Amino acid sequence: MTEHRIYRRLARRQKSPENRRILEQIAGDEKRHNEQWNLYTDEDAGHNLGFFKSKR
């Protein structure tokens, strides 16, 4: 789920509405991708954002 959160954070920092929309769409795609894998593996991959420190 790390990818979903990274794209969501990037979207929040975007000044361009078009870029924000695209990054939010990618975040949603990544979230659905994670949910699909959860069905196949029967476990949640979780997230690991320890390496991604926001300055905000």
CHARMM-style PDB file with segment names, atoms N, HN, CA, C and O in Angstrom:
ATOM      1  N   MET     1       0.827  -1.193   0.000  1.00  0.00      PROA
ATOM      2  CA  MET     1       0.000   0.000   0.000  1.00  0.00      PROA
ATOM      3  C   MET     1       0.869   1.254   0.000  1.00  0.00      PROA
ATOM      4  O   MET     1       0.357   2.372  -0.067  1.00  0.00      PROA
ATOM      5  N   THR     2       2.162   1.064   0.075  1.00  0.00      PROA
ATOM      6  HN  THR     2       2.577   0.156   0.129  1.00  0.00      PROA
ATOM      7  CA  THR     2       3.075   2.202   0.093  1.00  0.00      PROA
ATOM      8  C   THR     2       2.909   3.090  -1.135  1.00  0.00      PROA
ATOM      9  O   THR     2       2.894   4.316  -1.025  1.00  0.00      PROA
ATOM     10  N   GLU     3       2.786   2.467  -2.306  1.00  0.00      PROA
ATOM     11  HN  GLU     3       2.799   1.471  -2.396  1.00  0.00      PROA
ATOM     12  CA  GLU     3       2.685   3.241  -3.542  1.00  0.00      PROA
ATOM     13  C   GLU     3       1.467   4.147  -3.524  1.00  0.00      PROA
ATOM     14  O   GLU     3       1.540   5.304  -3.938  1.00  0.00      PROA
ATOM     15  N   HSD     4       0.356   3.625  -3.046  1.00  0.00      PROA
ATOM     16  HN  HSD     4       0.297   2.685  -2.710  1.00  0.00      PROA
ATOM     17  CA  HSD     4      -0.880   4.412  -2.959  1.00  0.00      PROA
ATOM     18  C   HSD     4      -0.657   5.673  -2.122  1.00  0.00      PROA
ATOM     19  O   HSD     4      -1.074   6.766  -2.506  1.00  0.00      PROA
ATOM     20  N   ARG     5      -0.015   5.513  -1.009  1.00  0.00      PROA
ATOM     21  HN  ARG     5       0.323   4.625  -0.696  1.00  0.00      PROA
ATOM     22  CA  ARG     5       0.212   6.651  -0.111  1.00  0.00      PROA
ATOM     23  C   ARG     5       1.211   7.656  -0.695  1.00  0.00      PROA
ATOM     24  O   ARG     5       1.056   8.865  -0.521  1.00  0.00      PROA
ATOM     25  N   ILE     6       2.218   7.156  -1.379  1.00  0.00      PROA
ATOM     26  HN  ILE     6       2.343   6.174  -1.520  1.00  0.00      PROA
ATOM     27  CA  ILE     6       3.197   8.061  -1.986  1.00  0.00      PROA
ATOM     28  C   ILE     6       2.530   8.915  -3.053  1.00  0.00      PROA
ATOM     29  O   ILE     6       2.706  10.133  -3.075  1.00  0.00      PROA
ATOM     30  N   TYR     7       1.762   8.281  -3.943  1.00  0.00      PROA
ATOM     31  HN  TYR     7       1.619   7.292  -3.926  1.00  0.00      PROA
ATOM     32  CA  TYR     7       1.083   9.056  -4.996  1.00  0.00      PROA
ATOM     33  C   TYR     7       0.080  10.036  -4.404  1.00  0.00      PROA
ATOM     34  O   TYR     7      -0.077  11.147  -4.911  1.00  0.00      PROA
ATOM     35  N   ARG     8      -0.591   9.636  -3.347  1.00  0.00      PROA
ATOM     36  HN  ARG     8      -0.464   8.733  -2.936  1.00  0.00      PROA
ATOM     37  CA  ARG     8      -1.551  10.540  -2.700  1.00  0.00      PROA
ATOM     38  C   ARG     8      -0.830  11.754  -2.112  1.00  0.00      PROA
ATOM     39  O   ARG     8      -1.311  12.881  -2.232  1.00  0.00      PROA
ATOM     40  N   ARG     9       0.308  11.529  -1.486  1.00  0.00      PROA
ATOM     41  HN  ARG     9       0.699  10.614  -1.388  1.00  0.00      PROA
ATOM     42  CA  ARG     9       1.085  12.650  -0.928  1.00  0.00      PROA
ATOM     43  C   ARG     9       1.614  13.563  -2.023  1.00  0.00      PROA
ATOM     44  O   ARG     9       1.584  14.787  -1.896  1.00  0.00      PROA
ATOM     45  N   LEU    10       2.096  12.958  -3.096  1.00  0.00      PROA
ATOM     46  HN  LEU    10       2.120  11.963  -3.199  1.00  0.00      PROA
ATOM     47  CA  LEU    10       2.574  13.767  -4.221  1.00  0.00      PROA
ATOM     48  C   LEU    10       1.437  14.612  -4.796  1.00  0.00      PROA
ATOM     49  O   LEU    10       1.641  15.775  -5.143  1.00  0.00      PROA
ATOM     50  N   ALA    11       0.253  14.035  -4.898  1.00  0.00      PROA
ATOM     51  HN  ALA    11       0.087  13.090  -4.616  1.00  0.00      PROA
ATOM     52  CA  ALA    11      -0.903  14.773  -5.432  1.00  0.00      PROA
ATOM     53  C   ALA    11      -1.230  15.978  -4.562  1.00  0.00      PROA
ATOM     54  O   ALA    11      -1.540  17.052  -5.077  1.00  0.00      PROA
ATOM     55  N   ARG    12      -1.164  15.806  -3.264  1.00  0.00      PROA
ATOM     56  HN  ARG    12      -0.912  14.933  -2.846  1.00  0.00      PROA
ATOM     57  CA  ARG    12      -1.485  16.916  -2.359  1.00  0.00      PROA
ATOM     58  C   ARG    12      -0.513  18.080  -2.522  1.00  0.00      PROA
ATOM     59  O   ARG    12      -0.871  19.226  -2.249  1.00  0.00      PROA
ATOM     60  N   ARG    13       0.712  17.801  -2.963  1.00  0.00      PROA
ATOM     61  HN  ARG    13       1.004  16.870  -3.184  1.00  0.00      PROA
ATOM     62  CA  ARG    13       1.728  18.854  -3.090  1.00  0.00      PROA
ATOM     63  C   ARG    13       1.700  19.543  -4.452  1.00  0.00      PROA
ATOM     64  O   ARG    13       2.376  20.551  -4.656  1.00  0.00      PROA
ATOM     65  N   GLN    14       0.930  19.008  -5.366  1.00  0.00      PROA
ATOM     66  HN  GLN    14       0.381  18.190  -5.200  1.00  0.00      PROA
ATOM     67  CA  GLN    14       0.890  19.558  -6.717  1.00  0.00      PROA
ATOM     68  C   GLN    14       0.100  20.856  -6.788  1.00  0.00      PROA
ATOM     69  O   GLN    14      -0.979  20.971  -6.206  1.00  0.00      PROA
ATOM     70  N   LYS    15       0.636  21.813  -7.490  1.00  0.00      PROA
ATOM     71  HN  LYS    15       1.512  21.720  -7.962  1.00  0.00      PROA
ATOM     72  CA  LYS    15      -0.082  23.069  -7.718  1.00  0.00      PROA
ATOM     73  C   LYS    15      -0.941  22.970  -8.974  1.00  0.00      PROA
ATOM     74  O   LYS    15      -1.981  23.622  -9.070  1.00  0.00      PROA
ATOM     75  N   SER    16      -0.518  22.173  -9.916  1.00  0.00      PROA
ATOM     76  HN  SER    16       0.327  21.644  -9.838  1.00  0.00      PROA
ATOM     77  CA  SER    16      -1.251  21.998 -11.162  1.00  0.00      PROA
ATOM     78  C   SER    16      -2.456  21.071 -10.925  1.00  0.00      PROA
ATOM     79  O   SER    16      -2.278  19.922 -10.521  1.00  0.00      PROA
ATOM     80  N   PRO    17      -3.671  21.561 -11.173  1.00  0.00      PROA
ATOM     81  CA  PRO    17      -4.852  20.702 -10.999  1.00  0.00      PROA
ATOM     82  C   PRO    17      -4.814  19.449 -11.876  1.00  0.00      PROA
ATOM     83  O   PRO    17      -5.270  18.385 -11.458  1.00  0.00      PROA
ATOM     84  N   GLU    18      -4.280  19.572 -13.076  1.00  0.00      PROA
ATOM     85  HN  GLU    18      -3.910  20.437 -13.416  1.00  0.00      PROA
ATOM     86  CA  GLU    18      -4.204  18.414 -13.979  1.00  0.00      PROA
ATOM     87  C   GLU    18      -3.240  17.363 -13.444  1.00  0.00      PROA
ATOM     88  O   GLU    18      -3.557  16.174 -13.438  1.00  0.00      PROA
ATOM     89  N   ASN    19      -2.067  17.795 -12.995  1.00  0.00      PROA
ATOM     90  HN  ASN    19      -1.809  18.761 -12.999  1.00  0.00      PROA
ATOM     91  CA  ASN    19      -1.110  16.849 -12.414  1.00  0.00      PROA
ATOM     92  C   ASN    19      -1.666  16.231 -11.135  1.00  0.00      PROA
ATOM     93  O   ASN    19      -1.480  15.039 -10.892  1.00  0.00      PROA
ATOM     94  N   ARG    20      -2.346  17.033 -10.319  1.00  0.00      PROA
ATOM     95  HN  ARG    20      -2.497  18.001 -10.517  1.00  0.00      PROA
ATOM     96  CA  ARG    20      -2.959  16.526  -9.093  1.00  0.00      PROA
ATOM     97  C   ARG    20      -3.977  15.434  -9.428  1.00  0.00      PROA
ATOM     98  O   ARG    20      -4.008  14.384  -8.786  1.00  0.00      PROA
ATOM     99  N   ARG    21      -4.804  15.693 -10.436  1.00  0.00      PROA
ATOM    100  HN  ARG    21      -4.778  16.546 -10.957  1.00  0.00      PROA
ATOM    101  CA  ARG    21      -5.830  14.726 -10.840  1.00  0.00      PROA
ATOM    102  C   ARG    21      -5.190  13.422 -11.309  1.00  0.00      PROA
ATOM    103  O   ARG    21      -5.649  12.338 -10.950  1.00  0.00      PROA
ATOM    104  N   ILE    22      -4.143  13.526 -12.101  1.00  0.00      PROA
ATOM    105  HN  ILE    22      -3.770  14.407 -12.393  1.00  0.00      PROA
ATOM    106  CA  ILE    22      -3.464  12.331 -12.610  1.00  0.00      PROA
ATOM    107  C   ILE    22      -2.845  11.531 -11.465  1.00  0.00      PROA
ATOM    108  O   ILE    22      -2.976  10.308 -11.425  1.00  0.00      PROA
ATOM    109  N   LEU    23      -2.174  12.209 -10.538  1.00  0.00      PROA
ATOM    110  HN  LEU    23      -2.067  13.202 -10.571  1.00  0.00      PROA
ATOM    111  CA  LEU    23      -1.558  11.504  -9.407  1.00  0.00      PROA
ATOM    112  C   LEU    23      -2.610  10.876  -8.501  1.00  0.00      PROA
ATOM    113  O   LEU    23      -2.388   9.787  -7.972  1.00  0.00      PROA
ATOM    114  N   GLU    24      -3.746  11.535  -8.312  1.00  0.00      PROA
ATOM    115  HN  GLU    24      -3.926  12.420  -8.741  1.00  0.00      PROA
ATOM    116  CA  GLU    24      -4.828  10.950  -7.518  1.00  0.00      PROA
ATOM    117  C   GLU    24      -5.394   9.709  -8.212  1.00  0.00      PROA
ATOM    118  O   GLU    24      -5.761   8.732  -7.558  1.00  0.00      PROA
ATOM    119  N   GLN    25      -5.458   9.762  -9.527  1.00  0.00      PROA
ATOM    120  HN  GLN    25      -5.160  10.556 -10.058  1.00  0.00      PROA
ATOM    121  CA  GLN    25      -5.931   8.602 -10.285  1.00  0.00      PROA
ATOM    122  C   GLN    25      -4.958   7.433 -10.134  1.00  0.00      PROA
ATOM    123  O   GLN    25      -5.379   6.294  -9.935  1.00  0.00      PROA
ATOM    124  N   ILE    26      -3.666   7.714 -10.227  1.00  0.00      PROA
ATOM    125  HN  ILE    26      -3.324   8.640 -10.389  1.00  0.00      PROA
ATOM    126  CA  ILE    26      -2.660   6.670 -10.044  1.00  0.00      PROA
ATOM    127  C   ILE    26      -2.756   6.095  -8.628  1.00  0.00      PROA
ATOM    128  O   ILE    26      -2.653   4.883  -8.442  1.00  0.00      PROA
ATOM    129  N   ALA    27      -2.952   6.960  -7.634  1.00  0.00      PROA
ATOM    130  HN  ALA    27      -3.036   7.945  -7.784  1.00  0.00      PROA
ATOM    131  CA  ALA    27      -3.093   6.492  -6.243  1.00  0.00      PROA
ATOM    132  C   ALA    27      -4.261   5.525  -6.122  1.00  0.00      PROA
ATOM    133  O   ALA    27      -4.151   4.484  -5.475  1.00  0.00      PROA
ATOM    134  N   GLY    28      -5.378   5.872  -6.747  1.00  0.00      PROA
ATOM    135  HN  GLY    28      -5.468   6.718  -7.273  1.00  0.00      PROA
ATOM    136  CA  GLY    28      -6.544   4.985  -6.721  1.00  0.00      PROA
ATOM    137  C   GLY    28      -6.266   3.670  -7.421  1.00  0.00      PROA
ATOM    138  O   GLY    28      -6.691   2.612  -6.957  1.00  0.00      PROA
ATOM    139  N   ASP    29      -5.551   3.731  -8.540  1.00  0.00      PROA
ATOM    140  HN  ASP    29      -5.206   4.591  -8.917  1.00  0.00      PROA
ATOM    141  CA  ASP    29      -5.182   2.513  -9.264  1.00  0.00      PROA
ATOM    142  C   ASP    29      -4.313   1.615  -8.385  1.00  0.00      PROA
ATOM    143  O   ASP    29      -4.521   0.403  -8.325  1.00  0.00      PROA
ATOM    144  N   GLU    30      -3.344   2.215  -7.711  1.00  0.00      PROA
ATOM    145  HN  GLU    30      -3.175   3.199  -7.760  1.00  0.00      PROA
ATOM    146  CA  GLU    30      -2.453   1.441  -6.837  1.00  0.00      PROA
ATOM    147  C   GLU    30      -3.211   0.819  -5.669  1.00  0.00      PROA
ATOM    148  O   GLU    30      -2.920  -0.306  -5.263  1.00  0.00      PROA
ATOM    149  N   LYS    31      -4.180   1.550  -5.134  1.00  0.00      PROA
ATOM    150  HN  LYS    31      -4.417   2.464  -5.464  1.00  0.00      PROA
ATOM    151  CA  LYS    31      -4.979   1.014  -4.025  1.00  0.00      PROA
ATOM    152  C   LYS    31      -5.786  -0.201  -4.491  1.00  0.00      PROA
ATOM    153  O   LYS    31      -5.837  -1.220  -3.802  1.00  0.00      PROA
ATOM    154  N   ARG    32      -6.414  -0.085  -5.660  1.00  0.00      PROA
ATOM    155  HN  ARG    32      -6.372   0.743  -6.220  1.00  0.00      PROA
ATOM    156  CA  ARG    32      -7.181  -1.211  -6.196  1.00  0.00      PROA
ATOM    157  C   ARG    32      -6.261  -2.391  -6.519  1.00  0.00      PROA
ATOM    158  O   ARG    32      -6.625  -3.547  -6.306  1.00  0.00      PROA
ATOM    159  N   HSD    33      -5.075  -2.088  -7.032  1.00  0.00      PROA
ATOM    160  HN  HSD    33      -4.780  -1.148  -7.205  1.00  0.00      PROA
ATOM    161  CA  HSD    33      -4.096  -3.127  -7.330  1.00  0.00      PROA
ATOM    162  C   HSD    33      -3.740  -3.897  -6.055  1.00  0.00      PROA
ATOM    163  O   HSD    33      -3.680  -5.126  -6.064  1.00  0.00      PROA
ATOM    164  N   ASN    34      -3.507  -3.181  -4.978  1.00  0.00      PROA
ATOM    165  HN  ASN    34      -3.556  -2.182  -4.970  1.00  0.00      PROA
ATOM    166  CA  ASN    34      -3.191  -3.802  -3.688  1.00  0.00      PROA
ATOM    167  C   ASN    34      -4.354  -4.664  -3.197  1.00  0.00      PROA
ATOM    168  O   ASN    34      -4.144  -5.771  -2.700  1.00  0.00      PROA
ATOM    169  N   GLU    35      -5.568  -4.158  -3.335  1.00  0.00      PROA
ATOM    170  HN  GLU    35      -5.738  -3.259  -3.739  1.00  0.00      PROA
ATOM    171  CA  GLU    35      -6.748  -4.907  -2.898  1.00  0.00      PROA
ATOM    172  C   GLU    35      -6.901  -6.203  -3.692  1.00  0.00      PROA
ATOM    173  O   GLU    35      -7.285  -7.232  -3.135  1.00  0.00      PROA
ATOM    174  N   GLN    36      -6.602  -6.154  -4.993  1.00  0.00      PROA
ATOM    175  HN  GLN    36      -6.290  -5.318  -5.445  1.00  0.00      PROA
ATOM    176  CA  GLN    36      -6.662  -7.368  -5.818  1.00  0.00      PROA
ATOM    177  C   GLN    36      -5.655  -8.399  -5.340  1.00  0.00      PROA
ATOM    178  O   GLN    36      -5.980  -9.580  -5.219  1.00  0.00      PROA
ATOM    179  N   TRP    37      -4.430  -7.956  -5.066  1.00  0.00      PROA
ATOM    180  HN  TRP    37      -4.166  -6.997  -5.164  1.00  0.00      PROA
ATOM    181  CA  TRP    37      -3.416  -8.891  -4.591  1.00  0.00      PROA
ATOM    182  C   TRP    37      -3.801  -9.473  -3.238  1.00  0.00      PROA
ATOM    183  O   TRP    37      -3.501 -10.632  -2.953  1.00  0.00      PROA
ATOM    184  N   ASN    38      -4.459  -8.682  -2.405  1.00  0.00      PROA
ATOM    185  HN  ASN    38      -4.702  -7.740  -2.636  1.00  0.00      PROA
ATOM    186  CA  ASN    38      -4.902  -9.197  -1.102  1.00  0.00      PROA
ATOM    187  C   ASN    38      -5.847 -10.376  -1.272  1.00  0.00      PROA
ATOM    188  O   ASN    38      -5.818 -11.319  -0.482  1.00  0.00      PROA
ATOM    189  N   LEU    39      -6.688 -10.323  -2.306  1.00  0.00      PROA
ATOM    190  HN  LEU    39      -6.712  -9.557  -2.947  1.00  0.00      PROA
ATOM    191  CA  LEU    39      -7.615 -11.430  -2.571  1.00  0.00      PROA
ATOM    192  C   LEU    39      -6.858 -12.699  -2.955  1.00  0.00      PROA
ATOM    193  O   LEU    39      -7.242 -13.799  -2.558  1.00  0.00      PROA
ATOM    194  N   TYR    40      -5.785 -12.547  -3.726  1.00  0.00      PROA
ATOM    195  HN  TYR    40      -5.472 -11.653  -4.049  1.00  0.00      PROA
ATOM    196  CA  TYR    40      -5.020 -13.706  -4.178  1.00  0.00      PROA
ATOM    197  C   TYR    40      -4.118 -14.271  -3.094  1.00  0.00      PROA
ATOM    198  O   TYR    40      -3.966 -15.487  -2.976  1.00  0.00      PROA
ATOM    199  N   THR    41      -3.523 -13.396  -2.308  1.00  0.00      PROA
ATOM    200  HN  THR    41      -3.646 -12.408  -2.403  1.00  0.00      PROA
ATOM    201  CA  THR    41      -2.553 -13.856  -1.313  1.00  0.00      PROA
ATOM    202  C   THR    41      -3.160 -14.069   0.058  1.00  0.00      PROA
ATOM    203  O   THR    41      -2.547 -14.697   0.922  1.00  0.00      PROA
ATOM    204  N   ASP    42      -4.369 -13.547   0.266  1.00  0.00      PROA
ATOM    205  HN  ASP    42      -4.867 -13.037  -0.436  1.00  0.00      PROA
ATOM    206  CA  ASP    42      -5.068 -13.664   1.545  1.00  0.00      PROA
ATOM    207  C   ASP    42      -4.312 -12.976   2.683  1.00  0.00      PROA
ATOM    208  O   ASP    42      -4.440 -13.360   3.846  1.00  0.00      PROA
ATOM    209  N   GLU    43      -3.527 -11.963   2.337  1.00  0.00      PROA
ATOM    210  HN  GLU    43      -3.423 -11.651   1.393  1.00  0.00      PROA
ATOM    211  CA  GLU    43      -2.843 -11.167   3.359  1.00  0.00      PROA
ATOM    212  C   GLU    43      -2.633  -9.749   2.842  1.00  0.00      PROA
ATOM    213  O   GLU    43      -2.547  -9.514   1.636  1.00  0.00      PROA
ATOM    214  N   ASP    44      -2.552  -8.822   3.772  1.00  0.00      PROA
ATOM    215  HN  ASP    44      -2.621  -9.013   4.751  1.00  0.00      PROA
ATOM    216  CA  ASP    44      -2.366  -7.416   3.415  1.00  0.00      PROA
ATOM    217  C   ASP    44      -0.878  -7.100   3.394  1.00  0.00      PROA
ATOM    218  O   ASP    44      -0.161  -7.381   4.354  1.00  0.00      PROA
ATOM    219  N   ALA    45      -0.418  -6.511   2.287  1.00  0.00      PROA
ATOM    220  HN  ALA    45      -1.001  -6.283   1.507  1.00  0.00      PROA
ATOM    221  CA  ALA    45       0.998  -6.159   2.169  1.00  0.00      PROA
ATOM    222  C   ALA    45       1.366  -5.027   3.124  1.00  0.00      PROA
ATOM    223  O   ALA    45       2.540  -4.827   3.437  1.00  0.00      PROA
ATOM    224  N   GLY    46       0.358  -4.289   3.583  1.00  0.00      PROA
ATOM    225  HN  GLY    46      -0.596  -4.452   3.329  1.00  0.00      PROA
ATOM    226  CA  GLY    46       0.619  -3.203   4.507  1.00  0.00      PROA
ATOM    227  C   GLY    46       1.348  -2.065   3.830  1.00  0.00      PROA
ATOM    228  O   GLY    46       1.270  -1.903   2.612  1.00  0.00      PROA
ATOM    229  N   HSD    47       2.043  -1.291   4.604  1.00  0.00      PROA
ATOM    230  HN  HSD    47       2.106  -1.423   5.594  1.00  0.00      PROA
ATOM    231  CA  HSD    47       2.808  -0.186   4.047  1.00  0.00      PROA
ATOM    232  C   HSD    47       4.063   0.030   4.886  1.00  0.00      PROA
ATOM    233  O   HSD    47       4.140  -0.340   6.058  1.00  0.00      PROA
ATOM    234  N   ASN    48       5.025   0.637   4.238  1.00  0.00      PROA
ATOM    235  HN  ASN    48       4.962   0.937   3.286  1.00  0.00      PROA
ATOM    236  CA  ASN    48       6.281   0.939   4.899  1.00  0.00      PROA
ATOM    237  C   ASN    48       6.749   2.294   4.396  1.00  0.00      PROA
ATOM    238  O   ASN    48       7.378   2.397   3.343  1.00  0.00      PROA
ATOM    239  N   LEU    49       6.439   3.319   5.150  1.00  0.00      PROA
ATOM    240  HN  LEU    49       5.928   3.235   6.006  1.00  0.00      PROA
ATOM    241  CA  LEU    49       6.823   4.669   4.741  1.00  0.00      PROA
ATOM    242  C   LEU    49       7.980   5.201   5.572  1.00  0.00      PROA
ATOM    243  O   LEU    49       8.221   6.408   5.594  1.00  0.00      PROA
ATOM    244  N   GLY    50       8.687   4.334   6.244  1.00  0.00      PROA
ATOM    245  HN  GLY    50       8.492   3.353   6.226  1.00  0.00      PROA
ATOM    246  CA  GLY    50       9.805   4.779   7.058  1.00  0.00      PROA
ATOM    247  C   GLY    50      10.861   5.511   6.258  1.00  0.00      PROA
ATOM    248  O   GLY    50      11.534   6.393   6.791  1.00  0.00      PROA
ATOM    249  N   PHE    51      11.021   5.167   4.994  1.00  0.00      PROA
ATOM    250  HN  PHE    51      10.474   4.450   4.561  1.00  0.00      PROA
ATOM    251  CA  PHE    51      12.016   5.815   4.157  1.00  0.00      PROA
ATOM    252  C   PHE    51      11.505   7.123   3.568  1.00  0.00      PROA
ATOM    253  O   PHE    51      12.295   7.898   3.030  1.00  0.00      PROA
ATOM    254  N   PHE    52      10.206   7.387   3.655  1.00  0.00      PROA
ATOM    255  HN  PHE    52       9.564   6.757   4.093  1.00  0.00      PROA
ATOM    256  CA  PHE    52       9.586   8.531   2.997  1.00  0.00      PROA
ATOM    257  C   PHE    52       9.152   9.528   4.051  1.00  0.00      PROA
ATOM    258  O   PHE    52       8.051   9.431   4.594  1.00  0.00      PROA
ATOM    259  N   LYS    53      10.002  10.468   4.335  1.00  0.00      PROA
ATOM    260  HN  LYS    53      10.896  10.547   3.895  1.00  0.00      PROA
ATOM    261  CA  LYS    53       9.707  11.473   5.362  1.00  0.00      PROA
ATOM    262  C   LYS    53       9.214  12.746   4.707  1.00  0.00      PROA
ATOM    263  O   LYS    53       9.914  13.341   3.888  1.00  0.00      PROA
ATOM    264  N   SER    54       8.024  13.159   5.061  1.00  0.00      PROA
ATOM    265  HN  SER    54       7.455  12.675   5.726  1.00  0.00      PROA
ATOM    266  CA  SER    54       7.476  14.400   4.525  1.00  0.00      PROA
ATOM    267  C   SER    54       8.002  15.570   5.338  1.00  0.00      PROA
ATOM    268  O   SER    54       8.114  15.488   6.562  1.00  0.00      PROA
ATOM    269  N   LYS    55       8.321  16.647   4.659  1.00  0.00      PROA
ATOM    270  HN  LYS    55       8.231  16.714   3.666  1.00  0.00      PROA
ATOM    271  CA  LYS    55       8.814  17.844   5.369  1.00  0.00      PROA
ATOM    272  C   LYS    55       7.671  18.712   5.824  1.00  0.00      PROA
ATOM    273  O   LYS    55       7.894  19.773   6.405  1.00  0.00      PROA
ATOM    274  N   ARG    56       6.467  18.290   5.576  1.00  0.00      PROA
ATOM    275  HN  ARG    56       6.287  17.427   5.104  1.00  0.00      PROA
ATOM    276  CA  ARG    56       5.296  19.066   6.002  1.00  0.00      PROA
ATOM    277  C   ARG    56       4.720  18.528   7.269  1.00  0.00      PROA
ATOM    278  OT1 ARG    56       3.731  19.060   7.772  1.00  0.00      PROA
TER     279      ARG     56
END
